[in-house]
Structures are given as C-alpha cells and as structure tokens.
Amino acid sequence: MPENQPTHSMLSLVGNTPLVELPKLAPKSGIRIFAKLEGGNPSGSVKDRIVLAMVEAAEAQGVLKPGDTIVEASTGNTAIALAFVAKQKGYKVRVVLPRGVVPSMADVLHLYGAEFEWCEPSGGMRGAIEAAKALAAEEGVHELGQFTRSENVDTHYRTTGAEIAAAIDSVDAFVAGIGTGGTIMGVGKRLREEFPGVKVIGVEPRLGDRLQGLRSLAEGYIPPLLDLDTLDGRFLVDSASAIEAARSVVQSEGFLAGVSSGATLTGALRVAERMDHGNIVVMFSDGGWKYLPAQPWDAAAEHEERLDEVHWW
Ligand SMILES: Cc1ncc(COP(=O)(O)O)c(C=O)c1O
C-alpha cells in the first residue's frame, strides 16, 4: 500500500489546517506567535468550514435538495466558499456583494459561474444582507445565513477551536478578526474550556466613510452572533496597518497572508506588549494572492484614501 493515499472527496479537505509558529515575528523572547493557516482550505479561506456546515444542516433539515438555489450576502470569501460547496453538491448560487469588495472576488465568482449582483456602497454589508433576504423571500429560495445561523459558531467550536487545542499545550491569547463573529465566538468558547484564563481578543476593520456599515462595531451595529461580553478586548485596525503587517509576514517568514491576517497580527503584537511570556494564537483566515490585483501594498505605502473604500475582509 502506498503511504499517501489519494483523496476522493474535495469536501473532505475542508478544515484540519496547520497551526504554525512564526518565530521571526515574535516581539520578545518569552512570546511565541502561532498562526492558524486557513488559506489552505479548498476554496482558499476559513469560510469553507461554515458554508459546508450550514449547507449540511439545511440538507439534514430537509430544506435543500439538489438543483435548489442558495442565496447569500458576502464580501467575497463566503460567496466563493458557497460556489465551491454548491459545485460539489449540485446547487445553484446567487450572491449579493456590496460594491467595493476586492475585485478579484468577483472574478473568481464569475469563473465559478455563480450569479452575483451588486449592492450600492451606501448600504454597506447591512444593505447586502437585506438585499439577499429580499431576494430569498421573493424567489422562495434558501438563504444561507452566515450572520444569523448558529452553525457558524458551532462549526468553529467543533473544528477550528478543537484543532488549535489539540495542536498546542497552552494558549494565553487568541486573536481573531470580527466579520460575522462566528470565528471568535466559536473558537473563543472552545479555547476558554481547554485553557481557562486565555484572553480572547477581537480585531475589527476601521471602515472608511463610504462603506461604514455592518462590521464597524464602533458605529453601533453588533452582528447578531457576537456577544461582546465574552471578549476580553477589541482593537480597531486600519487597512494601511493591516496591509503593512501582512507585508511584514512575507518579508520575515516568506508567507503571503491575506489582509485580515495582517490585522490579526497587528492585534497580536499589541497584546504581546502587555505580556512577558506566553503563546498567542492568531487567525490567518485566508491567503494573500487574491488581493494582489488590487495592489494594496503600494496604496498602503502611499497612504492612499482608496484603501478605506475597499472591503478587505
Ligand atoms: C478574510 C477574512 N477574515 C476574517 C473574517 C471574519 O470572520 P468571521 O465572519 O468568522 O467573524 C472574514 C469574514 O468575512 C474574512 O473573509
């Protein structure tokens, strides 16, 4: 028997991602930083986990059958994950994207043959969610529902959080970006059970004027899955700092991480300032390749305003 057997199912490749130490980014000798590399999921981001879980839950409830259409609002990664899972399982996909998402997200969806429509930037992500809801109601089709369904949190508790706990002896701080809140709520709960005393820290993007909306908690909107009382801290990270930090990962460790990974790393380094020693785990929710056509690195170096007009994550 050959040692490495081929895999017969793409869907079986979802999850079980590596946790890797980033020694060159440790700011002091007692601090160790570990990244959970989600870019290796088959469609390229952490969102494969929740989409698969939500689709399978809907199937188990009998509300989806092959050939049906699934609708969702997304800034890109969830839409791409949905397009992937739908190909595997035989569903059609319709996605609502807020204008201002990274253009290559739409290019990938086009390649998949997924139908998508744009929502005006003034409504931000909240506008896109409302548009997806209206579409699902009008057409009588299934809405995936990443912002409201409990499977989003549960799957991070069962998989992402459990994988981290199995890979490392202790976690002193966990840092994740906040979009729907699914990652930080699910992984945070699991790590608190396994490592009492762990600090669970959220990172939010600072959105620019044109796209203020759902995920800028400072604006007063809290995603329904997010319970702020369970977090030990939150940082706002602007796009230029996130992009610069993502660049520092390439330059020091040679790994091309996505923009939100730069944001979580920035958060981790701020947490490290208050610690003498300990293990910090950060989410690297996707890789950096699909951001390259938008040329964020040059714009960040020149502090261009357009940085704040893009939904980077
Ligand atoms: C690249 C990236 N990082 C982080 C997040 C935030 O994850 P969550 O929705 O679980 O809060 C998202 C969600 O859109 C994302 O696409």
The ligand as a MOL file (V3000), in Angstrom:
LIG
                    3D

  0  0  0     0  0            999 V3000
M  V30 BEGIN CTAB
M  V30 COUNTS 16 16 0 0 0
M  V30 BEGIN ATOM
M  V30 1 C -10.5610 37.0150 5.2900 0
M  V30 2 C -11.4880 37.0850 6.4550 0
M  V30 3 N -11.0040 37.2030 7.6870 0
M  V30 4 C -11.8220 37.2760 8.7690 0
M  V30 5 C -13.1890 37.2270 8.6470 0
M  V30 6 C -14.0720 37.2990 9.8720 0
M  V30 7 O -14.5580 36.0520 10.2590 0
M  V30 8 P -15.9600 35.8570 10.9780 0
M  V30 9 O -17.0370 36.0940 9.9590 0
M  V30 10 O -15.9570 34.4310 11.4560 0
M  V30 11 O -16.0830 36.8320 12.1010 0
M  V30 12 C -13.7240 37.1060 7.3850 0
M  V30 13 C -15.1810 37.1070 7.2160 0
M  V30 14 O -15.7430 37.6530 6.2920 0
M  V30 15 C -12.8630 37.0210 6.2510 0
M  V30 16 O -13.3580 36.8910 4.9950 0
M  V30 END ATOM
M  V30 BEGIN BOND
M  V30 1 1 1 2
M  V30 2 1 2 3
M  V30 3 2 2 15
M  V30 4 2 3 4
M  V30 5 1 4 5
M  V30 6 1 5 6
M  V30 7 2 5 12
M  V30 8 1 6 7
M  V30 9 1 7 8
M  V30 10 2 8 9
M  V30 11 1 8 10
M  V30 12 1 8 11
M  V30 13 1 12 13
M  V30 14 1 12 15
M  V30 15 2 13 14
M  V30 16 1 15 16
M  V30 END BOND
M  V30 END CTAB
M  END
